[in-house]
Amino acid sequence: MQSIFILTLSLYFFIPEKQSLNVNWQNDVAYLSGDTVELQFTAKIEEGWYVYSQYLNDDNGPIPTKLNLESETTFELIGLANEGLTTRIEEIDPFFGMQVVKYSDSLVINQKVLIKTPARMRATIKFMSCSKLTCTPPKVVEFDLDI
Protein backbone atom coordinates (compact mmCIF):
# COMPACT_ATOMS: atom_id res chain seq x y z
CA MET A 1 0.00 0.00 0.00
CA GLN A 2 2.81 2.40 0.87
CA SER A 3 4.55 1.69 -2.45
CA ILE A 4 1.36 2.60 -4.37
CA PHE A 5 1.18 5.90 -2.49
CA ILE A 6 4.84 6.70 -3.25
CA LEU A 7 4.36 5.80 -6.93
CA THR A 8 1.26 8.00 -7.18
CA LEU A 9 3.03 10.88 -5.46
CA SER A 10 6.08 10.61 -7.72
CA LEU A 11 3.89 10.53 -10.84
CA TYR A 12 2.15 13.70 -9.67
CA PHE A 13 5.41 15.61 -9.30
CA PHE A 14 7.51 14.25 -12.18
CA ILE A 15 5.25 13.66 -15.19
CA PRO A 16 5.04 16.78 -17.37
CA GLU A 17 1.53 17.80 -18.28
CA LYS A 18 -0.22 20.43 -20.36
CA GLN A 19 -3.05 20.77 -17.90
CA SER A 20 -2.85 21.79 -14.26
CA LEU A 21 -5.53 22.73 -11.80
CA ASN A 22 -5.25 26.44 -12.57
CA VAL A 23 -3.36 26.86 -15.88
CA ASN A 24 -3.97 25.07 -19.20
CA TRP A 25 -1.52 25.42 -22.10
CA GLN A 26 -2.07 25.14 -25.87
CA ASN A 27 0.25 25.74 -28.80
CA ASP A 28 0.07 26.76 -32.44
CA VAL A 29 2.55 27.09 -35.30
CA ALA A 30 2.18 29.86 -37.88
CA TYR A 31 4.16 29.43 -41.10
CA LEU A 32 5.53 32.80 -42.18
CA SER A 33 7.63 33.60 -45.24
CA GLY A 34 10.35 31.20 -46.35
CA ASP A 35 11.67 28.98 -43.59
CA THR A 36 10.41 31.19 -40.78
CA VAL A 37 7.75 30.03 -38.35
CA GLU A 38 6.21 31.64 -35.31
CA LEU A 39 5.59 29.36 -32.38
CA GLN A 40 2.76 30.46 -30.11
CA PHE A 41 2.08 29.11 -26.63
CA THR A 42 -1.07 30.22 -24.82
CA ALA A 43 -1.79 29.74 -21.14
CA LYS A 44 -5.43 29.98 -20.09
CA ILE A 45 -5.28 31.02 -16.45
CA GLU A 46 -8.11 30.30 -14.01
CA GLU A 47 -9.73 33.32 -12.40
CA GLY A 48 -7.88 34.42 -9.28
CA TRP A 49 -4.55 32.93 -10.41
CA TYR A 50 -1.47 34.51 -12.03
CA VAL A 51 1.51 33.35 -14.08
CA TYR A 52 4.75 35.32 -13.94
CA SER A 53 6.52 36.94 -16.88
CA GLN A 54 9.62 35.55 -18.57
CA TYR A 55 11.34 38.82 -17.82
CA LEU A 56 11.64 39.56 -14.11
CA ASN A 57 14.21 42.02 -12.78
CA ASP A 58 15.21 40.10 -9.65
CA ASP A 59 16.22 36.46 -9.11
CA ASN A 60 15.04 36.57 -5.48
CA GLY A 61 11.34 36.39 -6.29
CA PRO A 62 9.00 34.08 -8.17
CA ILE A 63 10.20 31.62 -10.79
CA PRO A 64 9.91 33.37 -14.19
CA THR A 65 8.18 31.54 -17.03
CA LYS A 66 10.82 29.98 -19.31
CA LEU A 67 10.46 28.71 -22.87
CA ASN A 68 13.06 26.20 -24.03
CA LEU A 69 13.30 24.75 -27.57
CA GLU A 70 15.23 21.63 -28.60
CA SER A 71 15.55 19.90 -31.97
CA GLU A 72 17.54 17.18 -33.69
CA THR A 73 18.25 19.62 -36.49
CA THR A 74 19.51 23.17 -36.69
CA PHE A 75 17.30 26.14 -36.04
CA GLU A 76 17.90 29.77 -35.17
CA LEU A 77 15.86 31.92 -32.82
CA ILE A 78 14.80 35.23 -34.30
CA GLY A 79 14.81 37.73 -31.45
CA LEU A 80 13.56 37.09 -27.95
CA ALA A 81 10.29 35.38 -27.13
CA ASN A 82 7.68 38.07 -26.60
CA GLU A 83 4.60 38.14 -24.47
CA GLY A 84 1.56 38.95 -26.58
CA LEU A 85 -1.46 41.11 -25.87
CA THR A 86 -2.79 39.66 -22.65
CA THR A 87 -3.82 40.87 -19.19
CA ARG A 88 -0.48 42.22 -17.94
CA ILE A 89 -0.20 43.32 -14.31
CA GLU A 90 2.84 45.17 -13.00
CA GLU A 91 2.79 45.59 -9.21
CA ILE A 92 4.44 44.82 -5.90
CA ASP A 93 3.70 41.13 -5.37
CA PRO A 94 2.32 40.39 -1.88
CA PHE A 95 4.17 37.03 -1.63
CA PHE A 96 7.57 38.24 -2.73
CA GLY A 97 7.48 41.92 -1.70
CA MET A 98 8.98 43.05 -4.99
CA GLN A 99 7.93 44.58 -8.29
CA VAL A 100 6.87 41.84 -10.73
CA VAL A 101 5.12 41.44 -14.05
CA LYS A 102 2.44 38.77 -14.02
CA TYR A 103 -0.54 37.78 -16.11
CA SER A 104 -4.13 36.91 -15.28
CA ASP A 105 -6.70 35.33 -17.63
CA SER A 106 -4.10 34.38 -20.25
CA LEU A 107 -0.47 34.61 -21.26
CA VAL A 108 0.63 34.33 -24.90
CA ILE A 109 4.30 33.67 -25.69
CA ASN A 110 5.45 34.07 -29.30
CA GLN A 111 8.84 32.99 -30.62
CA LYS A 112 9.95 33.36 -34.24
CA VAL A 113 12.28 30.62 -35.46
CA LEU A 114 14.26 30.12 -38.67
CA ILE A 115 14.09 26.40 -39.51
CA LYS A 116 17.16 25.24 -41.41
CA THR A 117 15.84 21.68 -41.90
CA PRO A 118 12.24 20.57 -41.20
CA ALA A 119 12.13 18.33 -38.16
CA ARG A 120 10.46 17.54 -34.90
CA MET A 121 11.02 20.10 -32.15
CA ARG A 122 10.37 19.77 -28.47
CA ALA A 123 9.28 22.84 -26.55
CA THR A 124 9.13 22.99 -22.79
CA ILE A 125 7.66 25.74 -20.68
CA LYS A 126 8.49 26.00 -17.00
CA PHE A 127 6.13 28.23 -15.04
CA MET A 128 4.89 29.05 -11.58
CA SER A 129 1.39 30.18 -10.67
CA CYS A 130 0.07 31.95 -7.59
CA SER A 131 -3.24 33.13 -6.22
CA LYS A 132 -3.71 35.65 -3.42
CA LEU A 133 -3.47 32.76 -0.94
CA THR A 134 -0.89 30.30 -2.27
CA CYS A 135 1.65 29.44 -4.96
CA THR A 136 2.10 26.15 -6.78
CA PRO A 137 5.52 24.54 -7.20
CA PRO A 138 7.00 25.20 -10.66
CA LYS A 139 5.55 22.95 -13.38
CA VAL A 140 6.95 21.94 -16.75
CA VAL A 141 4.74 21.37 -19.79
CA GLU A 142 6.04 19.72 -22.97
CA PHE A 143 5.03 20.10 -26.61
CA ASP A 144 6.18 17.98 -29.56
CA LEU A 145 6.06 20.07 -32.75
CA ASP A 146 6.44 18.78 -36.31
CA ILE A 147 7.88 21.64 -38.35
C-alpha angles and dihedrals in degrees: 000000000000091000091054090052092050091047092050092047093049092049090052093054103035109037111090114229139183093216128060131168094268109016128049121189131207132175139208136185121216116196109219128180120321114336095341122115132177116220115207125194119186126194116199104205122204116240112274094025132099137201119207126239125257088237114062122159098219132049092206095076138057123340107266119229109261129198116202125184126197131178141170088231135050123281135161127217114231106214126318124315108265131209110236131219103305138129100297119188122189113188148117104288113229093216098048102027092224140102110273140168113228138162134228127192094013146355122205119196118192125190124179115213133187107218112209094184125012110250147133115290129194118213123191127189121196114196144160126213131199138183126197088273108037148002128227122228112260113281131202122214122192132209127189110208127191107208 
